[in-house]
Amino acid sequence: MKTLLRGFVCALALFSLAGVTVAAPHDDDHSHKRRVVYVDNGRYYADQHWNRDQAWQRQQREELRRRAEWQHQRDSEWQYRQEAELRRRADAQRYNDWRYARSNRNHWQRGHRYHGPTYVVRDYRHYHLRTPPRGQHWVRADNRYLLVAIATGIIMDIATR
């Protein structure tokens, strides 16, 4: 019996080196079926184990692919948020530069075009301003009140209060 077993093991080892598929009977209630043994990189697989191992490897590859997609999505969302933050900061800096440059310069002059933010003063009497003529309105800019033509944006008068 030992020599038979030794001979079988030696034959199996030779077949594994050659990469040959070996069929062997097994000892369960399905003894009439033959189990196929696969040899792969020195590992022996029975039929159901081979399939189970292949399924497990497929699941692992799928899990790695899903994780890579998820990580890529997270990275791209993070990148988008960073770029949005940089754009927001650049816009804020430009706005602050514009406000600082406008407020520190005496740039509103009669006859020039007003191109700043439009804060229309509707209660001009509260600020002791005269009633604007038809087609003009008072605009507050840099703590000054400008009488601006609605259609053209030309500054007609400047009042400092």
C-alpha beads as a LAMMPS data file, in Angstrom:
LAMMPS data file: protein, C-alpha beads

161 atoms
160 bonds

1 atom types
1 bond types

-500.0 500.0 xlo xhi
-500.0 500.0 ylo yhi
-500.0 500.0 zlo zhi

Masses

1 110.0

Atoms # bond

1 1 1 0.000 0.000 0.000
2 1 1 2.843 2.400 0.865
3 1 1 4.600 1.737 -2.412
4 1 1 1.377 2.288 -4.316
5 1 1 0.857 5.585 -2.514
6 1 1 4.492 6.577 -3.100
7 1 1 4.144 5.733 -6.767
8 1 1 0.965 7.820 -7.030
9 1 1 2.621 10.810 -5.319
10 1 1 5.673 10.522 -7.580
11 1 1 3.473 10.341 -10.669
12 1 1 1.472 13.325 -9.460
13 1 1 4.698 15.269 -8.900
14 1 1 5.911 14.418 -12.401
15 1 1 2.578 15.396 -13.910
16 1 1 2.592 18.665 -11.994
17 1 1 6.022 19.480 -13.365
18 1 1 4.769 18.737 -16.849
19 1 1 1.541 20.719 -16.294
20 1 1 -0.671 17.687 -17.010
21 1 1 -4.208 17.430 -15.664
22 1 1 -4.694 14.346 -13.483
23 1 1 -8.011 12.647 -12.764
24 1 1 -8.418 10.744 -9.482
25 1 1 -11.369 9.076 -7.748
26 1 1 -12.552 10.514 -4.447
27 1 1 -14.061 8.918 -1.344
28 1 1 -17.536 10.373 -0.940
29 1 1 -20.967 9.092 -1.854
30 1 1 -20.440 10.116 -5.505
31 1 1 -17.703 7.566 -6.069
32 1 1 -18.898 6.862 -9.586
33 1 1 -17.864 10.400 -10.624
34 1 1 -14.252 11.190 -11.199
35 1 1 -12.716 14.320 -9.798
36 1 1 -10.395 16.283 -12.036
37 1 1 -7.344 17.710 -10.325
38 1 1 -5.765 20.825 -11.834
39 1 1 -2.151 21.720 -11.219
40 1 1 -1.349 25.426 -11.233
41 1 1 1.992 26.832 -10.005
42 1 1 2.589 23.832 -7.790
43 1 1 -0.932 23.988 -6.245
44 1 1 -3.443 21.207 -6.729
45 1 1 -7.088 22.080 -7.256
46 1 1 -10.048 19.757 -7.348
47 1 1 -12.878 20.716 -9.690
48 1 1 -15.065 22.553 -7.182
49 1 1 -12.067 24.132 -5.446
50 1 1 -10.737 25.404 -8.774
51 1 1 -14.063 27.017 -9.589
52 1 1 -14.387 28.443 -6.086
53 1 1 -10.875 29.857 -6.250
54 1 1 -11.517 31.367 -9.674
55 1 1 -14.762 32.933 -8.393
56 1 1 -12.944 34.326 -5.339
57 1 1 -10.234 35.825 -7.549
58 1 1 -12.902 37.325 -9.807
59 1 1 -14.619 38.856 -6.752
60 1 1 -11.315 40.278 -5.551
61 1 1 -10.595 41.827 -8.947
62 1 1 -14.102 43.299 -9.050
63 1 1 -13.704 44.685 -5.517
64 1 1 -10.356 46.256 -6.435
65 1 1 -11.881 47.772 -9.575
66 1 1 -14.813 49.199 -7.559
67 1 1 -12.449 50.632 -4.948
68 1 1 -10.276 52.185 -7.654
69 1 1 -13.346 53.786 -9.262
70 1 1 -14.532 55.064 -5.888
71 1 1 -11.088 56.478 -5.090
72 1 1 -10.883 58.108 -8.524
73 1 1 -14.298 59.683 -7.993
74 1 1 -13.273 60.952 -4.543
75 1 1 -10.026 62.342 -5.957
76 1 1 -11.774 64.113 -8.820
77 1 1 -14.393 65.585 -6.447
78 1 1 -11.618 66.764 -4.114
79 1 1 -9.770 68.272 -7.075
80 1 1 -12.952 70.065 -8.201
81 1 1 -13.529 71.457 -4.677
82 1 1 -9.915 72.656 -4.494
83 1 1 -10.159 74.372 -7.881
84 1 1 -13.482 75.960 -6.880
85 1 1 -11.915 77.243 -3.658
86 1 1 -8.969 78.689 -5.585
87 1 1 -11.346 80.369 -8.045
88 1 1 -13.398 81.770 -5.156
89 1 1 -10.277 83.147 -3.456
90 1 1 -9.004 84.664 -6.712
91 1 1 -12.392 86.297 -7.334
92 1 1 -12.459 87.649 -3.775
93 1 1 -8.932 89.006 -4.169
94 1 1 -9.823 90.675 -7.477
95 1 1 -12.952 92.143 -5.898
96 1 1 -10.994 93.439 -2.902
97 1 1 -8.310 94.878 -5.175
98 1 1 -11.000 96.573 -7.250
99 1 1 -12.717 97.970 -4.127
100 1 1 -9.420 99.161 -2.648
101 1 1 -8.344 100.790 -5.892
102 1 1 -11.748 102.453 -6.319
103 1 1 -12.029 103.670 -2.751
104 1 1 -8.511 105.127 -2.609
105 1 1 -8.789 107.033 -5.845
106 1 1 -10.848 110.093 -6.593
107 1 1 -12.102 108.694 -9.866
108 1 1 -15.756 109.757 -10.070
109 1 1 -15.905 112.870 -12.200
110 1 1 -18.718 114.707 -13.854
111 1 1 -19.164 113.698 -17.485
112 1 1 -17.472 110.291 -17.035
113 1 1 -19.340 107.014 -17.357
114 1 1 -20.310 105.250 -14.136
115 1 1 -19.441 101.533 -14.355
116 1 1 -19.524 100.397 -10.739
117 1 1 -22.102 98.489 -8.714
118 1 1 -25.580 99.943 -8.910
119 1 1 -26.925 100.842 -5.472
120 1 1 -29.832 103.097 -6.347
121 1 1 -30.833 105.546 -3.600
122 1 1 -34.628 105.643 -3.558
123 1 1 -35.084 107.679 -0.353
124 1 1 -32.918 110.578 -1.527
125 1 1 -34.688 113.056 0.814
126 1 1 -33.398 111.075 3.824
127 1 1 -29.855 111.797 2.588
128 1 1 -30.704 115.458 1.879
129 1 1 -30.392 115.025 -1.877
130 1 1 -32.501 116.887 -4.408
131 1 1 -35.117 115.122 -6.472
132 1 1 -33.447 113.606 -9.545
133 1 1 -34.690 114.818 -12.957
134 1 1 -36.526 112.430 -15.280
135 1 1 -34.155 109.773 -16.720
136 1 1 -31.626 110.065 -13.875
137 1 1 -31.234 108.515 -10.436
138 1 1 -28.985 108.781 -7.425
139 1 1 -26.432 105.990 -6.935
140 1 1 -24.338 105.430 -3.811
141 1 1 -20.673 104.603 -4.516
142 1 1 -17.671 104.876 -2.177
143 1 1 -19.601 106.954 0.403
144 1 1 -20.565 109.400 -2.307
145 1 1 -23.832 109.977 -4.098
146 1 1 -23.728 110.242 -7.848
147 1 1 -26.519 111.536 -10.030
148 1 1 -26.322 109.176 -13.023
149 1 1 -28.233 109.128 -16.315
150 1 1 -30.162 105.836 -16.428
151 1 1 -29.797 105.257 -20.167
152 1 1 -26.114 106.138 -20.670
153 1 1 -24.518 105.882 -17.202
154 1 1 -23.007 109.388 -17.499
155 1 1 -22.351 111.077 -14.130
156 1 1 -24.295 114.349 -13.996
157 1 1 -23.534 115.432 -10.419
158 1 1 -21.592 114.289 -7.347
159 1 1 -22.642 114.832 -3.726
160 1 1 -20.581 113.917 -0.653
161 1 1 -22.511 113.477 2.586

Bonds

1 1 1 2
2 1 2 3
3 1 3 4
4 1 4 5
5 1 5 6
6 1 6 7
7 1 7 8
8 1 8 9
9 1 9 10
10 1 10 11
11 1 11 12
12 1 12 13
13 1 13 14
14 1 14 15
15 1 15 16
16 1 16 17
17 1 17 18
18 1 18 19
19 1 19 20
20 1 20 21
21 1 21 22
22 1 22 23
23 1 23 24
24 1 24 25
25 1 25 26
26 1 26 27
27 1 27 28
28 1 28 29
29 1 29 30
30 1 30 31
31 1 31 32
32 1 32 33
33 1 33 34
34 1 34 35
35 1 35 36
36 1 36 37
37 1 37 38
38 1 38 39
39 1 39 40
40 1 40 41
41 1 41 42
42 1 42 43
43 1 43 44
44 1 44 45
45 1 45 46
46 1 46 47
47 1 47 48
48 1 48 49
49 1 49 50
50 1 50 51
51 1 51 52
52 1 52 53
53 1 53 54
54 1 54 55
55 1 55 56
56 1 56 57
57 1 57 58
58 1 58 59
59 1 59 60
60 1 60 61
61 1 61 62
62 1 62 63
63 1 63 64
64 1 64 65
65 1 65 66
66 1 66 67
67 1 67 68
68 1 68 69
69 1 69 70
70 1 70 71
71 1 71 72
72 1 72 73
73 1 73 74
74 1 74 75
75 1 75 76
76 1 76 77
77 1 77 78
78 1 78 79
79 1 79 80
80 1 80 81
81 1 81 82
82 1 82 83
83 1 83 84
84 1 84 85
85 1 85 86
86 1 86 87
87 1 87 88
88 1 88 89
89 1 89 90
90 1 90 91
91 1 91 92
92 1 92 93
93 1 93 94
94 1 94 95
95 1 95 96
96 1 96 97
97 1 97 98
98 1 98 99
99 1 99 100
100 1 100 101
101 1 101 102
102 1 102 103
103 1 103 104
104 1 104 105
105 1 105 106
106 1 106 107
107 1 107 108
108 1 108 109
109 1 109 110
110 1 110 111
111 1 111 112
112 1 112 113
113 1 113 114
114 1 114 115
115 1 115 116
116 1 116 117
117 1 117 118
118 1 118 119
119 1 119 120
120 1 120 121
121 1 121 122
122 1 122 123
123 1 123 124
124 1 124 125
125 1 125 126
126 1 126 127
127 1 127 128
128 1 128 129
129 1 129 130
130 1 130 131
131 1 131 132
132 1 132 133
133 1 133 134
134 1 134 135
135 1 135 136
136 1 136 137
137 1 137 138
138 1 138 139
139 1 139 140
140 1 140 141
141 1 141 142
142 1 142 143
143 1 143 144
144 1 144 145
145 1 145 146
146 1 146 147
147 1 147 148
148 1 148 149
149 1 149 150
150 1 150 151
151 1 151 152
152 1 152 153
153 1 153 154
154 1 154 155
155 1 155 156
156 1 156 157
157 1 157 158
158 1 158 159
159 1 159 160
160 1 160 161
